[in-house]
Amino acid sequence: MRNAITTTAVLVMAFVAAACSTGSGGGSVSGLGPACGKGDASLPGAYTLEGVPETGSQLRLNKDGSFEFYLAYGANDQYGKGCWTQYQNNIALIPAGKRTIAPDHTPDTRGFTGILLVKQGSDLVWNIPGSHVSGRYVKG
């Protein structure tokens, strides 16, 4: 479990460093994080999480680089907004007012600390840190 969190932390640091080096995006969310909205033009849209037991979640990526996120897991509800950015197949959901994401965000986390997703086809996969569970955000 510790190795999975360490690996995720290293990916997050590399991702943010690479995104910062590409410059910042324009538009209404340019101050929220590095290179907001920089990514595949097919990514914006509404997504629903599948494959995570007892969890409901929706995500909306907007063309201007902003996003909204909602997750319900038992008695724990999470809501987040901020900016999204892409580097290679990795998509980071960066919370408003932050420049990076937490490497260990899970459905159990209180509040929204950011998520790293991996693009696979038209889906966005969330490899939940510290577990063997992967959720798939399906567009539609």
C-alpha positions in Angstrom: 0.0 0.0 0.0 2.8 2.4 0.9 4.5 1.8 -2.5 1.3 2.6 -4.3 1.0 5.9 -2.5 4.7 6.7 -3.1 4.3 5.9 -6.8 1.3 8.1 -7.1 3.1 10.9 -5.3 6.0 10.7 -7.7 3.6 10.7 -10.7 1.8 13.8 -9.2 5.0 15.7 -8.7 6.3 14.8 -12.3 2.9 15.7 -13.7 2.7 19.1 -12.0 6.3 19.9 -13.0 5.6 19.1 -16.6 2.4 21.0 -16.6 4.0 24.1 -15.1 6.7 24.0 -17.7 4.1 24.3 -20.5 2.8 27.6 -19.3 -0.6 28.6 -17.9 -3.8 28.5 -19.8 -6.0 31.6 -20.5 -9.6 32.1 -19.7 -11.6 32.3 -16.5 -9.6 29.6 -14.7 -6.0 30.5 -15.5 -5.3 31.4 -11.9 -6.4 28.1 -10.4 -3.5 25.9 -11.5 -0.9 25.1 -14.0 -2.0 24.9 -17.7 -5.7 24.7 -16.9 -7.8 23.3 -19.7 -4.7 22.2 -21.7 -5.7 18.9 -23.1 -7.5 16.8 -25.7 -10.5 18.8 -27.1 -12.6 15.7 -26.9 -12.3 15.5 -23.0 -14.9 18.2 -22.0 -18.3 16.7 -21.1 -20.2 14.8 -18.4 -18.9 11.6 -16.9 -20.3 9.0 -14.5 -18.2 6.7 -12.3 -18.5 3.0 -12.7 -16.9 0.0 -11.0 -16.4 1.4 -7.4 -18.7 -0.5 -5.0 -21.2 1.6 -3.0 -20.0 4.8 -4.6 -21.8 7.3 -6.9 -19.8 10.0 -8.6 -20.2 12.4 -11.5 -17.7 14.7 -13.1 -18.1 17.5 -15.6 -15.0 18.8 -17.5 -15.7 22.2 -19.2 -14.1 23.6 -22.3 -12.7 26.6 -20.4 -10.6 24.3 -18.2 -12.9 24.3 -15.2 -14.5 21.2 -13.7 -17.1 20.1 -11.1 -16.9 16.9 -9.2 -19.4 15.1 -6.9 -18.9 11.8 -5.0 -21.1 10.0 -2.5 -19.6 7.1 -0.5 -21.7 6.0 2.5 -22.1 9.0 4.7 -19.2 10.8 3.1 -20.1 13.3 0.3 -17.4 15.2 -1.6 -17.8 18.2 -3.8 -15.0 19.9 -5.7 -14.4 22.4 -8.4 -11.3 23.9 -9.9 -9.4 23.3 -13.1 -8.3 20.3 -15.0 -5.2 19.8 -17.1 -3.7 17.0 -19.2 -0.2 15.8 -19.6 0.2 12.8 -21.9 -2.6 10.3 -20.8 -2.8 11.8 -17.3 -5.6 14.3 -16.3 -5.4 16.1 -13.0 -8.4 17.6 -11.3 -6.8 20.5 -9.3 -8.9 22.0 -6.5 -9.8 25.7 -6.7 -7.1 27.8 -5.0 -4.5 25.0 -5.2 -1.6 24.4 -7.6 -1.3 20.6 -7.1 -3.3 17.6 -6.0 -3.0 15.2 -3.1 -1.4 11.9 -4.1 -3.8 9.9 -1.9 -7.3 11.0 -2.5 -9.9 8.2 -2.0 -13.7 7.9 -1.6 -12.9 7.9 2.2 -11.1 11.3 2.1 -12.9 14.1 3.8 -13.3 17.0 1.4 -11.9 17.2 -2.1 -8.1 17.2 -2.5 -7.7 16.6 -6.2 -7.6 13.4 -8.3 -5.2 12.0 -10.9 -7.1 10.2 -13.8 -5.7 8.2 -16.7 -7.3 8.5 -20.1 -8.1 5.1 -21.7 -10.0 5.5 -24.9 -12.9 7.8 -24.2 -13.0 6.9 -20.4 -11.1 8.4 -17.5 -9.7 5.8 -15.1 -9.2 6.5 -11.4 -6.7 4.1 -9.8 -7.7 4.6 -6.2 -4.5 5.0 -4.1 -4.0 2.3 -1.4 -6.4 -0.1 -2.9 -6.7 -2.5 -5.8 -9.8 -0.7 -7.0 -10.0 1.2 -10.3 -13.1 3.3 -11.1 -13.9 4.3 -14.7 -15.5 7.6 -15.5 -17.6 6.9 -18.6 -18.7 9.8 -20.8 -22.3 10.2 -21.7 
